Amino acid sequence: MSDLLGGALYRLHQASFQHWFSHPQLPHPNGVLWHEGELLVANWGEGMNNDFSTQTPGTLYRLSIQSETLTPLATGYQLGNLDGIVADGNRLYASDWISGELYRLENNERRKVLQLQAGLADIGGSGNRVIYAPMMMDDQVVAWKMPL
């Protein structure tokens, strides 16, 4: 579980949440996804303002559980105010809450695949290759078939 404002990741251990990981490169961890043996962590950004905008856009990281090594994904470097992550095979999708942009990261490329309104929140995926996206400012959930 991530704590956006507290800057930490927590884990459930013996029926309680315990502080597990924090790092200076990850001041505002947000979306998390277990993928290919590592934890993907979407950082909101750095230098957060009162309106939740940031001075520096957030980066998508891989976190090795065994070594607790944090590595930025090249295609996810300073991508946006990151909220959610979905995997579809070797494709990753990441949402930017502030801009409403949905990105696809694949084959060392990143591409904006949708431009929506602000509030594109924690996207989720399902086995039937659908991305579900809560639009927080519009009080609705929308869905798209992958790949986008």
Phi, psi and chi 1 to 4 in degrees:
 res  aa     phi    psi   chi1   chi2   chi3   chi4
   1 MET       -  142.4 -178.5  175.2   82.9      -
   2 SER  -105.2  151.2   62.4      -      -      -
   3 ASP  -121.0   96.3 -179.7   -4.4      -      -
   4 LEU   -55.3  -49.1  174.0   72.1      -      -
   5 LEU   -82.4  -28.4  -62.2  177.9      -      -
   6 GLY   -85.1  -15.1      -      -      -      -
   7 GLY    72.8   36.4      -      -      -      -
   8 ALA  -145.3  162.0      -      -      -      -
   9 LEU  -109.7  142.0  -62.3  173.5      -      -
  10 TYR  -120.7  155.7  -69.6   78.9      -      -
  11 ARG  -130.3  152.6   65.9  178.9  175.5 -178.5
  12 LEU   -85.7  118.5 -176.1   61.3      -      -
  13 HIS  -137.9  121.0 -176.2   71.6      -      -
  14 GLN    50.2   51.7  -62.2 -179.7  -10.3      -
  15 ALA    68.5   16.9      -      -      -      -
  16 SER  -143.7  151.9   66.8      -      -      -
  17 PHE   -83.0  132.9  -78.0  104.0      -      -
  18 GLN  -127.4  142.6  -62.5  176.1   -8.7      -
  19 HIS   -57.6  130.7  179.5  -86.3      -      -
  20 TRP  -119.8  -45.4  172.7   63.9      -      -
  21 PHE  -149.0  138.0 -176.7   83.9      -      -
  22 SER  -148.0  155.7   56.8      -      -      -
  23 HIS  -157.0  143.9 -167.2  -79.2      -      -
  24 PRO   -58.5  -30.1  -21.4   29.1      -      -
  25 GLN   -75.1   -8.2  -73.0 -177.8  -62.5      -
  26 LEU  -124.6   62.4 -158.7   60.5      -      -
  27 PRO   -70.7  -24.2   27.2  -34.5      -      -
  28 HIS  -139.2   69.5  -58.8  -68.6      -      -
  29 PRO   -64.7  142.3   26.7  -33.0      -      -
  30 ASN  -132.6  -91.8 -161.6   10.6      -      -
  31 GLY   -71.4  143.1      -      -      -      -
  32 VAL  -133.3  148.6  -66.6      -      -      -
  33 LEU  -153.8  127.8  175.8   69.9      -      -
  34 TRP   -79.1  122.8 -178.0 -105.0      -      -
  35 HIS  -150.1  123.8 -177.4   64.1      -      -
  36 GLU    51.3   44.6  -62.1  179.5  -10.8      -
  37 GLY    80.1    6.7      -      -      -      -
  38 GLU  -135.6  161.4  -64.9  178.1  -53.1      -
  39 LEU   -95.9  122.6 -173.2   65.1      -      -
  40 LEU   -88.0  135.0  -62.9  179.1      -      -
  41 VAL  -129.2  124.3 -176.6      -      -      -
  42 ALA   -95.0  117.1      -      -      -      -
  43 ASN   -88.8  135.1 -172.8   43.7      -      -
  44 TRP   -64.1  -37.9 -174.8  -94.6      -      -
  45 GLY   146.5 -175.5      -      -      -      -
  46 GLU  -125.0  148.2  -63.5 -175.9   30.0      -
  47 GLY    71.4   56.6      -      -      -      -
  48 MET   -69.9  132.8 -171.5 -177.9  -63.7      -
  49 ASN   -93.2  171.3  -58.3  -51.3      -      -
  50 ASN   -60.2  -27.8  -70.5  -23.1      -      -
  51 ASP   -90.8   11.3   64.9   -4.1      -      -
  52 PHE    74.2    0.3  -70.8   92.3      -      -
  53 SER   -70.1  165.9   63.7      -      -      -
  54 THR  -132.3  157.3   55.7      -      -      -
  55 GLN   -72.5  -33.3  -65.2  169.9   13.1      -
  56 THR  -127.1  130.9  -56.1      -      -      -
  57 PRO   -63.0  155.5  -17.0   27.6      -      -
  58 GLY   -76.0  158.2      -      -      -      -
  59 THR  -119.2  148.5  -64.9      -      -      -
  60 LEU   -91.6  128.9 -173.1   59.8      -      -
  61 TYR  -119.4  154.8  -68.1   93.6      -      -
  62 ARG  -103.6  134.1  -72.5 -170.0 -170.3  -81.7
  63 LEU  -120.4  115.7  176.3   57.2      -      -
  64 SER   -74.9  123.4  168.1      -      -      -
  65 ILE   -67.7  -41.2  -60.0  -59.9      -      -
  66 GLN   -67.0  -49.2  -77.0   74.8   24.1      -
  67 SER   -96.6   -8.5   66.5      -      -      -
  68 GLU    54.4   40.2  -64.6 -172.5    5.6      -
  69 THR   -94.9  130.6  -57.2      -      -      -
  70 LEU  -104.1  122.9 -168.6   64.8      -      -
  71 THR  -129.3  124.8  -53.3      -      -      -
  72 PRO   -70.8  141.2   21.3  -25.8      -      -
  73 LEU   -79.9  130.4  -86.7   75.5      -      -
  74 ALA   -57.2  -42.0      -      -      -      -
  75 THR   -75.5  -15.4   54.4      -      -      -
  76 GLY  -104.1   13.4      -      -      -      -
  77 TYR   -73.6  126.4 -178.9   72.6      -      -
  78 GLN    43.4   55.7  -67.4 -171.4   -2.7      -
  79 LEU   -82.5  -40.1 -173.4   58.6      -      -
  80 GLY   165.6 -166.5      -      -      -      -
  81 ASN   -85.8   84.2  -63.7  111.9      -      -
  82 LEU   -75.0  137.9  -57.9  179.8      -      -
  83 ASP  -121.3  -57.4 -155.1  -26.1      -      -
  84 GLY  -125.7  159.2      -      -      -      -
  85 ILE  -136.2  136.7  -45.0  162.0      -      -
  86 VAL  -132.7  142.2  167.2      -      -      -
  87 ALA  -112.1  140.6      -      -      -      -
  88 ASP  -135.7   90.5  177.5   35.2      -      -
  89 GLY    63.9 -124.4      -      -      -      -
  90 ASN   -90.5    3.5   65.2  -16.5      -      -
  91 ARG   -91.7  138.3  -69.8 -178.3 -162.9   99.4
  92 LEU  -117.3  143.2  -64.2  174.6      -      -
  93 TYR  -119.0  137.5  -65.8   88.6      -      -
  94 ALA  -134.4  139.1      -      -      -      -
  95 SER  -105.2  145.2   60.5      -      -      -
  96 ASP  -111.9  111.3 -179.2  -30.6      -      -
  97 TRP   -64.0  -45.5 -164.5   94.0      -      -
  98 ILE   -66.6  -47.9  -64.1  -81.1      -      -
  99 SER   -87.6  -19.9   71.9      -      -      -
 100 GLY    77.2   19.0      -      -      -      -
 101 GLU   -93.1  142.5  -64.1  170.5  -25.4      -
 102 LEU  -115.1  126.4  179.8   67.6      -      -
 103 TYR  -110.9  147.4  -70.5   94.9      -      -
 104 ARG  -113.3  129.4 -178.3  177.8   69.1 -146.4
 105 LEU  -113.5  119.0  -47.2  174.9      -      -
 106 GLU  -160.2  139.0  178.8 -178.4   25.9      -
 107 ASN    50.4   48.6  -61.4  -33.4      -      -
 108 ASN    60.4   24.1  -65.4  -40.5      -      -
 109 GLU  -128.7  150.9  -66.5 -178.8   -0.7      -
 110 ARG  -124.9  140.6   69.9  178.4  177.4 -164.1
 111 ARG  -141.1  133.2  177.5  177.6  -62.4  159.1
 112 LYS   -75.8  121.0 -179.8  170.2   66.3  170.3
 113 VAL  -105.0  -19.9  -67.1      -      -      -
 114 LEU  -144.8  142.8  -71.4  173.3      -      -
 115 GLN  -118.8  111.4  176.4   63.0   63.3      -
 116 LEU  -116.8 -170.6  -55.6  164.9      -      -
 117 GLN   -80.7  162.8  -59.5  -62.9  -41.8      -
 118 ALA   -56.5  147.4      -      -      -      -
 119 GLY   105.3   10.8      -      -      -      -
 120 LEU   -68.9  104.6  175.4   58.0      -      -
 121 ALA   -94.4 -148.7      -      -      -      -
 122 ASP   -65.3   95.2  -79.9  -43.8      -      -
 123 ILE   -68.5  153.9   57.1  176.8      -      -
 124 GLY  -138.3  160.2      -      -      -      -
 125 GLY  -123.0  168.4      -      -      -      -
 126 SER  -138.5  168.0   72.9      -      -      -
 127 GLY   -63.5  -18.6      -      -      -      -
 128 ASN   -92.3   23.4   60.5   -3.0      -      -
 129 ARG    58.2   50.2  -58.9 -173.6   70.9 -157.3
 130 VAL  -124.2  138.5  173.6      -      -      -
 131 ILE  -100.1  128.3  -68.1  178.4      -      -
 132 TYR  -106.1  134.7  -64.1   95.6      -      -
 133 ALA  -135.2  114.6      -      -      -      -
 134 PRO   -73.1  129.1    4.6    0.6      -      -
 135 MET  -102.2   93.8  -60.4  -59.8  -60.6      -
 136 MET   -62.7  -33.9  -70.1 -178.4   64.0      -
 137 MET   -80.3  -14.0  -53.4  -58.1  -83.4      -
 138 ASP  -110.7    0.0  -60.1  -31.7      -      -
 139 ASP    53.6   46.9  -65.5  -33.5      -      -
 140 GLN  -149.1  163.8   64.1  178.5  -16.0      -
 141 VAL  -120.3  132.9  175.0      -      -      -
 142 VAL  -118.4  161.0  -67.5      -      -      -
 143 ALA  -139.1  147.3      -      -      -      -
 144 TRP  -136.8  145.7  -61.1  -83.6      -      -
 145 LYS   -80.2  140.8  -73.3 -161.5  176.8 -101.8
 146 MET   -92.4  154.7  -65.4 -176.3  -92.1      -
 147 PRO   -81.5  147.4   28.2  -31.4      -      -
 148 LEU   -94.8      -  -66.8  172.4      -      -
